[in-house]
């Protein structure tokens, strides 16, 4: 079955991984592949001649993950757009299932979930903990019942792509993934999850920096609902301390 779907892959110094990923995607019957590169220095540009059927967009600087995804969405004209990492942590064999769910349900966003039933993650322990906490905070803060809102392995409908392409203030980096989920969920777009296997990177370095993790927690905490909850808990703790002190003082 030939899908009317394209794959968008943001890339920064991922030449060796792309050399494995691009041929693997050829088996998924997708319409086109878009590599959005932010000035890689590892020779990624050499792949243009090797893969003439792949579309390469070389941007003039490190403009960020989310803007790369959205630039790819704008270039593609397919009914569905798959967004995945270049580091092989997202398996090409999961792509058909994600697209099938988007078509069958139908969904405007299907998230490749590590934490739903049958989902698996082989990531490092500390990153598992960070991811779990991040998803828990997001559910509490934005009242959206999803298991893996931070996953970057996704399928978007053309309707969702067109909507996101008009948004000019989406947060970039790690926090942008949840910003997108929040915007789509609160504007009537249908979101579902599909179980995937997350594979630990074997080549290259992770692009996730501590600054992006901090930005994510600030983004969630400054949500009014979460902020009120934190203030309420702080007030409760203070009251308990005061009453404990008074109880000890007067007994």
Wavefront OBJ file of the C-alpha trace (Angstrom):
o trace
v 0.000 0.000 0.000
v 1.406 3.400 -1.014
v 0.714 6.011 1.645
v 0.064 9.637 0.771
v 2.523 10.525 3.512
v 5.974 12.048 3.787
v 8.640 11.816 6.466
v 10.331 14.899 7.922
v 13.654 14.344 9.686
v 15.444 17.236 11.438
v 19.197 16.603 11.364
v 22.392 17.983 12.842
v 25.576 15.951 12.307
v 23.707 12.695 11.733
v 25.310 11.562 8.440
v 26.082 7.999 9.542
v 22.647 7.491 11.067
v 20.920 8.937 7.982
v 22.874 6.478 5.831
v 21.085 3.699 7.709
v 17.717 5.395 8.183
v 16.977 6.537 4.620
v 17.245 3.055 3.009
v 15.158 1.562 5.843
v 12.355 4.074 5.203
v 12.218 3.002 1.557
v 10.425 -0.155 2.700
v 7.577 1.814 4.322
v 5.870 2.861 1.050
v 5.879 6.566 1.843
v 5.681 9.282 -0.804
v 8.754 11.359 0.055
v 11.496 12.062 2.609
v 12.578 15.533 3.743
v 15.848 16.040 5.611
v 16.009 19.461 7.298
v 19.637 20.155 8.178
v 20.945 22.947 10.410
v 24.517 23.413 9.134
v 25.938 19.976 9.870
v 29.738 19.776 9.765
v 30.025 16.001 9.297
v 29.461 15.910 5.530
v 25.688 15.412 5.569
v 25.534 17.502 2.371
v 27.375 14.673 0.568
v 24.224 12.557 0.862
v 22.416 14.685 -1.746
v 24.119 12.842 -4.608
v 23.754 9.455 -2.948
v 19.986 9.831 -2.434
v 18.641 11.860 -5.377
v 15.004 11.054 -4.498
v 15.326 12.550 -1.006
v 14.594 16.253 -0.485
v 17.275 18.123 1.471
v 16.717 21.545 3.036
v 19.956 23.117 4.290
v 19.193 26.000 6.617
v 21.516 28.861 7.467
v 22.152 28.121 11.114
v 21.022 26.181 14.158
v 17.417 27.333 14.059
v 16.003 24.595 16.294
v 14.133 21.318 16.276
v 10.540 22.550 16.111
v 11.179 25.103 13.371
v 12.871 22.333 11.365
v 9.815 20.116 11.743
v 7.452 22.891 10.698
v 9.619 23.895 7.723
v 9.423 20.277 6.608
v 5.636 20.265 7.021
v 5.389 23.366 4.838
v 7.478 21.774 2.094
v 5.519 18.533 2.027
v 2.145 18.437 0.332
v 1.002 15.025 1.507
v -2.101 14.153 3.509
v 0.027 12.979 6.432
v 3.478 13.941 7.688
v 5.601 11.661 9.852
v 8.144 13.437 12.071
v 10.976 11.354 13.483
v 14.504 11.720 14.839
v 17.563 11.033 12.707
v 19.399 9.118 15.448
v 17.615 5.757 14.875
v 15.839 5.952 18.232
v 12.586 5.927 16.238
v 12.196 2.685 14.300
v 11.200 2.850 10.607
v 9.132 -0.320 11.054
v 6.774 1.585 13.376
v 5.956 4.169 10.678
v 3.233 2.182 8.833
v 1.375 1.509 12.090
v 1.422 5.189 13.030
v 0.078 6.206 9.629
v -2.559 3.465 9.634
v -3.855 4.693 12.994
v -3.975 8.296 11.763
v -6.072 7.190 8.782
v -8.273 4.693 10.617
v -9.215 6.703 13.723
v -8.945 9.404 12.088
v -6.485 11.518 14.066
v -4.848 14.875 13.460
v -1.905 13.824 15.615
v -0.749 10.315 16.448
v 2.010 10.197 19.044
v 4.428 7.272 19.014
v 4.166 6.417 22.699
v 6.736 4.644 24.863
v 4.393 4.538 27.841
v 1.089 3.287 26.513
v 0.213 -0.430 26.483
v 2.844 -2.393 24.481
v 5.084 0.670 24.215
v 8.739 0.092 25.151
v 11.676 2.369 25.932
v 15.309 1.292 26.049
v 16.584 4.709 27.086
v 18.984 5.385 29.939
v 17.533 5.224 33.450
v 17.967 8.936 34.245
v 16.302 9.962 30.977
v 13.414 7.590 31.707
v 12.897 9.319 35.061
v 13.061 12.806 33.501
v 10.613 11.775 30.793
v 8.154 10.205 33.238
v 8.171 13.259 35.511
v 7.804 15.593 32.527
v 4.764 13.713 31.239
v 3.167 13.593 34.692
v 3.595 17.344 35.141
v 2.178 18.012 31.692
v -0.961 15.957 32.398
v -1.521 17.787 35.688
v -0.774 21.212 34.285
v -2.709 21.105 31.020
v -5.385 18.531 31.887
v -4.623 16.467 28.763
v -4.811 12.716 29.246
v -1.831 11.473 27.237
v 0.933 9.106 28.305
v 3.822 10.406 26.207
v 3.370 14.036 25.189
v 7.150 14.565 25.012
v 7.691 11.947 22.294
v 8.974 13.411 19.027
v 7.890 10.405 16.948
v 4.600 11.568 15.436
v 2.205 11.659 12.511
v 0.339 14.876 11.689
v -2.650 15.308 9.389
v -2.463 17.943 6.656
v -5.014 19.976 8.629
v -2.738 19.975 11.694
v 0.327 20.799 9.574
v -1.413 23.781 7.998
v -2.485 25.031 11.426
v 1.016 24.696 12.900
v 2.546 26.335 9.851
v 0.657 29.521 10.712
v 1.792 29.593 14.351
v 4.725 31.971 14.772
v 5.405 31.666 18.491
v 5.700 27.932 19.159
v 8.371 27.128 21.731
v 11.485 25.538 20.265
v 13.415 22.457 21.320
v 12.167 19.875 23.828
v 9.443 22.102 25.244
v 8.047 22.707 21.768
v 6.760 19.137 21.566
v 4.386 19.713 24.475
v 3.544 23.223 23.302
v 2.303 21.685 20.044
v 0.247 19.052 21.877
v -1.333 21.713 24.067
v -2.244 23.933 21.108
v -3.742 21.110 19.079
v -5.655 19.628 22.009
v -7.165 22.962 23.016
v -8.164 23.830 19.455
v -10.259 20.771 18.722
v -7.716 18.534 16.967
v -7.977 14.806 17.655
v -4.905 13.238 19.297
v -4.276 9.530 19.845
v -1.292 7.403 20.824
v 0.277 4.364 19.197
v 2.737 2.023 20.972
v 6.304 2.153 19.679
v 9.708 0.853 20.704
v 12.172 3.606 21.585
v 15.748 2.551 20.846
v 18.753 3.994 22.662
v 21.097 5.980 20.398
v 24.222 4.042 19.385
v 26.028 6.643 17.248
v 26.530 10.376 17.689
v 25.626 12.608 20.609
v 22.230 13.520 22.027
v 21.005 17.037 21.219
v 19.026 17.264 24.464
v 20.697 19.755 26.777
v 20.074 20.553 30.440
v 18.902 24.031 29.416
v 16.062 22.502 27.401
v 14.975 20.346 30.347
v 14.927 23.423 32.587
v 12.942 25.355 29.964
v 10.396 22.531 29.863
v 9.821 22.581 33.620
v 9.536 26.379 33.611
v 7.007 26.171 30.763
v 4.877 23.704 32.721
v 5.242 25.363 36.123
v 4.254 28.799 34.853
v 1.003 27.398 33.553
v -1.656 29.030 35.753
v -3.174 25.774 36.923
v 0.164 24.312 38.006
v 1.284 27.577 39.561
v -1.895 27.748 41.660
v -1.411 24.135 42.710
v 2.172 24.805 43.792
v 1.120 27.899 45.737
v -1.673 25.912 47.371
v 0.703 23.150 48.434
v 3.224 25.696 49.736
v 0.476 27.451 51.728
v -0.657 24.108 53.177
v 2.880 23.220 54.256
v 3.318 26.653 55.891
v 0.004 26.304 57.736
v 0.959 22.839 58.974
v 4.270 24.181 60.273
v 2.557 27.139 62.001
v -0.137 24.978 63.621
v 2.482 22.423 64.730
v 4.493 25.229 66.318
v 1.429 26.662 68.061
v 0.392 23.219 69.255
v 3.834 22.614 70.765
v 3.877 26.157 72.236
v 0.556 25.865 74.064
v 0.488 22.292 75.272
l 1 2 3 4 5 6 7 8 9 10 11 12 13 14 15 16 17 18 19 20 21 22 23 24 25 26 27 28 29 30 31 32 33 34 35 36 37 38 39 40 41 42 43 44 45 46 47 48 49 50 51 52 53 54 55 56 57 58 59 60 61 62 63 64 65 66 67 68 69 70 71 72 73 74 75 76 77 78 79 80 81 82 83 84 85 86 87 88 89 90 91 92 93 94 95 96 97 98 99 100 101 102 103 104 105 106 107 108 109 110 111 112 113 114 115 116 117 118 119 120 121 122 123 124 125 126 127 128 129 130 131 132 133 134 135 136 137 138 139 140 141 142 143 144 145 146 147 148 149 150 151 152 153 154 155 156 157 158 159 160 161 162 163 164 165 166 167 168 169 170 171 172 173 174 175 176 177 178 179 180 181 182 183 184 185 186 187 188 189 190 191 192 193 194 195 196 197 198 199 200 201 202 203 204 205 206 207 208 209 210 211 212 213 214 215 216 217 218 219 220 221 222 223 224 225 226 227 228 229 230 231 232 233 234 235 236 237 238 239 240 241 242 243 244 245 246 247 248 249 250 251
